[in-house]
Amino acid sequence: MPAKKILGIAVFCLSLVLGHIAHFSAINSLNVPLIILLQGTALALLSRHILTVACCTLLFCLFGVYCPQQARITDTLLLYVVPLGALLGTFACSLLPAHTPLIARVAQQVHGPLRADVARYTRFLTLFWALFFAGALLAPAVLALAGPDGSWRWPLSGGTFACAAGVMLVEAYVRRRVIRNFEHVSLRETVAAFRKASSRPTSG
């Protein structure tokens, strides 16, 4: 991985750490713009659109200075909605006619042509993750309307990540029980295959 990307990821992780330290978690007119500036710097390092990112970061920092509480909430929602929305779009679009389900493409990267039962399983799993991400996107709004006070923050503060990690562990067990006589690969190989598959066209 290029050093520029590594630095960008490191700066972004630093912004997340600062956001969760008690001192920086307090809403005031200084730490919110600092966290936004770090996130903008990380995005500039990871993106080719440096000028656009810089302008947006400057405007958002000014918003953070004058409206720190609103800026913090907006920032938290953006960090939640944008990645999940991208994942939902990727998984859902791969289920369209004349496209290959994303999980099927991941499996093909490792195993080549798939057996019929494996192809059915990968299509179902792709649909499941699309529904999971859709539910995760709706969860804060549903909790804000029908849940206890402040419960809308639960998915944003790690609840969705914990659920996804739990589902992945359960799915790994179920997959080995459902799909027999098949060479299952490691998590590292799966992640590498996912990166390759998600960067290629979805048409089959």
N, C-alpha and C positions, 0 to 999 in steps of 0.2 A: 504494500500500500504506500502511495506517495507520502512524503513527509508533510506536505501541505494538508492532506486529508487527515492525517494523524493529529496534527496540531489543531485542526478545526474540531475534531471530535473531542480532543482534550479540553479545549476552551468551552465547548458546549457542556461537557460534563461538569466543569468548574462552575458554570452558571447554575446548573441544577443543584450542586452541592451547596453553593451560597444561598440559594433560595430556600433550602431546608434547614440551614443553621438558624438557631433561634434569633440571633442578633439581626440577621439579614431578612428573616421572615417578617419582622415587624414592618408595618406599612408606614413609610415615610417618603420624603421627597428626594432622598439620596440613593438608597439601595435599589429601588425599583429601576431607575434609569441605568444603574450599574449592571444589573442583571440583563436588562434589554440590550445594553451595549455589548456585553459579552456574547449574547446569543446572536446579535447581528454580525459580530466579528467572526464567529464560528460559521455562520451561513455564508459570509463573503469568502471564507477560505474554502468552503465546500462547493461553492457555486461559481459559474462563469459570469454571472451578471452582477459584478461587483458594484458598479455605479448605482444600479437600481436598488440593490440591497442596502447600500450606504445611505441613500436618500430616505428609504422607508425606515431604517433604523434611527436616523436623526429625528424624523417626525414622531416616531413612537417614543423616543427618549423624552422629547418635549411634552408629549402627552403624559408620560410617567412623572415628570417634574410637577405638573400642575394638577394632575388627577391620579395620584399614585395608586389608590385603592382600585379605581376602575381599570387602570392600566394593568395592574397585577392580575385581576380577574380575566381581562381580555387575553393577556399573555398566556395564562394557564389554559384557557379554553383553546387558544390557537395551537399550543403544544399538544393538546389532546386531540382536537378535531382533525387537523391537517394530516398527521400520520395515519390515523385510523381511516379517514376518508380516502386516502391514497390506497391503503390496503383493501378497503371495501371495493373501490373501483377496479383494482387489479383483479381481485378474485371474481367479482360479479361479471366483469366484461369477458373473462375467459370462459364463462358458461354460455355465452351467446351462441346461436347457431353458426356453424362453420368455423368455430374456434375450439381449441383444445383446452380442457380444464387445467388450471394452473398446477394443481397437485399432480395431474397426469404428466405434464411436461417435466416437472421435477423428477418424477419416477423414471421417465424416459431418459433423462440425462444420465442416470445411474445404470438402469437395467436394459435400455433399449426398448424394443416393442413389448407391449404389456399383454399379459394374459387377460382374458375377458373378465374374470372376477376381480382382478387388480384394477382394470380400467373402470369398472363400476364403482369400486370402493373409492378410487381417487376422485371420481366425479362427485360422489356423495360427500366426500370430505371437503372438497372445494366449496360446495354449496353450504356445508355446515359452517365453514370459516367466514363465508360471506355474510351469513345470517348472524354469526357471532359479532362481527365488526359492526353490523347495522344495529344490533341490540346494544352494543357498547356505546355507540354514538348517541342513541336515544336515552340511555340510562340516566345521565345527569338531569335531563329535562324531566323525565318521569319522576325521579326522586325529588326534584325541586317542587313539583306540583303535588305529589302524593306522599312523599316520605317525611321523616322527621326533619326538624330544622338543621340545615347544614349538611344533610345527607347527600346532597348533589355533589359534594366534594369527594365522596368516597371513591368513585371510579377514577377521578382525576389524580388522586393521591396514592395510587398503587393498587386499587381494587381490581381494575381491569387487567393490569399486568399479572397480578396474582392468579386471577381466574384463567387467563390464557396459559400461564405456566402449568396450572393444575390440569387443564384440559389436554395440554400436550403430553403430559405424563400418562394420563388415562388413555389417550388415543394410542400412544406407543404400545401400551399393554394390550388394548383391544385389537390393534392391527395384527399383532403377533398371534392372537388367538383366532382371528377371523381368516387371515391369509396364511395358509399352511404351505409347506414345501416351497418356500420363497426365501431368497437371501436378503434379509433386512440389513440395512446399512447403519452406520453410526450417525450421531447428531451432526458431527463436523462435515461428513460427506453430504448429508441432507441440506445443510446450510449453504454449502458451496454449489450444490445443484440448484437450489432455490434462487440464488443470485444469478446464475446463468439463465435459468428459465424465465425469470421475471424481466430480464433485459431483452428478451427476444419477442417477436410478434406472436400473437396468440392464435392466429389462424392455423387450422389443422389440415 
